[in-house]
Amino acid sequence: MLLYVQRELVNIWKENIIESRDLSYAIVGEFLANLKQKFRGEDDKIIKMVELRKIEQEEKTIEKFVQEFRRVARESEYEGKSLIKEFNRGINETIRRKLIEVE
């Protein structure tokens, strides 16, 4: 099973398991559950990044949008200019124009 997984973190995990000789899984289900548990954090980050890209202000107030955006942004990998770009993409066109026109 380990040979089919090719991410860099999986290789480190594989080496740690092999070194500790903890290869005594009673059933394949245990192995898969353990594998999912070890790498769930990566999936969660990707999900938050996708969620951040989907957030749009639509009919929400800007205050509500900002709070929702902050909640998801905190758990994503975005920061700096990338985060600003996602924020600008999500707000209404009218507000975006007004922000651009402000000196």
C-alpha positions as CSV (number, residue, x, y, z in Angstrom):
1,M,0.0,0.0,0.0
2,L,2.8,2.4,0.9
3,L,4.3,2.1,-2.6
4,Y,1.1,3.7,-4.2
5,V,1.3,6.8,-2.1
6,Q,3.7,9.4,-3.5
7,R,3.5,12.6,-1.4
8,E,6.6,13.9,0.3
9,L,5.1,13.7,3.8
10,V,4.0,10.1,3.2
11,N,7.6,9.1,2.5
12,I,8.7,10.6,5.8
13,W,5.9,8.8,7.6
14,K,6.7,5.5,5.8
15,E,10.4,5.7,6.9
16,N,9.3,6.3,10.5
17,I,7.0,3.3,10.4
18,I,9.6,1.1,8.8
19,E,12.2,2.2,11.3
20,S,9.9,1.5,14.3
21,R,8.9,-1.8,12.7
22,D,5.3,-1.0,13.5
23,L,4.0,-3.0,10.5
24,S,1.7,-5.3,12.4
25,Y,-1.7,-4.2,11.3
26,A,-4.3,-6.9,11.9
27,I,-6.5,-5.8,9.0
28,V,-6.1,-3.5,6.0
29,G,-8.8,-1.2,7.5
30,E,-6.6,-0.4,10.5
31,F,-3.8,0.5,8.2
32,L,-6.0,2.8,6.0
33,A,-7.6,4.4,9.1
34,N,-4.1,5.1,10.5
35,L,-2.9,6.5,7.1
36,K,-6.0,8.8,6.9
37,Q,-5.4,10.0,10.5
38,K,-1.8,10.9,9.8
39,F,-2.6,13.0,6.7
40,R,-6.0,14.4,7.6
41,G,-4.4,17.8,8.3
42,E,-3.4,18.2,4.7
43,D,-6.9,17.5,3.5
44,D,-8.3,20.0,6.0
45,K,-6.0,22.8,4.7
46,I,-7.0,22.1,1.1
47,I,-10.7,22.1,2.0
48,K,-10.3,25.5,3.7
49,M,-8.4,26.9,0.7
50,V,-11.2,25.8,-1.6
51,E,-13.8,27.1,0.9
52,L,-12.0,30.5,0.9
53,R,-12.2,30.6,-2.9
54,K,-15.9,30.0,-2.8
55,I,-16.8,32.8,-0.3
56,E,-18.6,35.7,-1.9
57,Q,-20.3,38.6,-0.3
58,E,-23.5,38.4,-2.4
59,E,-26.3,40.0,-0.3
60,K,-24.4,39.9,3.0
61,T,-23.3,43.0,4.7
62,I,-19.6,43.7,4.4
63,E,-19.2,43.2,8.2
64,K,-20.7,39.7,7.9
65,F,-18.6,38.9,4.9
66,V,-15.4,40.1,6.6
67,Q,-16.1,37.9,9.7
68,E,-16.9,34.8,7.5
69,F,-13.7,35.5,5.5
70,R,-11.5,35.8,8.5
71,R,-12.9,32.6,10.0
72,V,-12.0,30.6,6.9
73,A,-8.8,32.5,6.1
74,R,-7.4,31.7,9.6
75,E,-7.5,28.0,8.8
76,S,-6.2,28.2,5.3
77,E,-2.7,28.5,3.9
78,Y,-3.3,31.9,2.3
79,E,-1.5,35.0,3.6
80,G,-0.2,38.3,2.3
81,K,-1.1,39.3,-1.3
82,S,-2.8,36.0,-2.0
83,L,-5.2,36.6,0.9
84,I,-5.9,40.1,-0.2
85,K,-6.6,38.9,-3.7
86,E,-9.1,36.4,-2.4
87,F,-10.8,39.0,-0.3
88,N,-11.1,41.4,-3.2
89,R,-12.5,38.6,-5.4
90,G,-15.2,37.9,-2.9
91,I,-16.6,41.3,-2.2
92,N,-19.3,42.9,-4.3
93,E,-18.3,44.8,-7.4
94,T,-19.7,48.1,-6.1
95,I,-17.7,48.0,-2.9
96,R,-14.6,46.8,-4.9
97,R,-14.8,49.9,-7.1
98,K,-15.3,52.2,-4.2
99,L,-12.2,50.8,-2.5
100,I,-10.2,51.3,-5.7
101,E,-11.3,54.9,-6.0
102,V,-10.4,55.8,-2.4
103,E,-7.1,57.7,-2.1
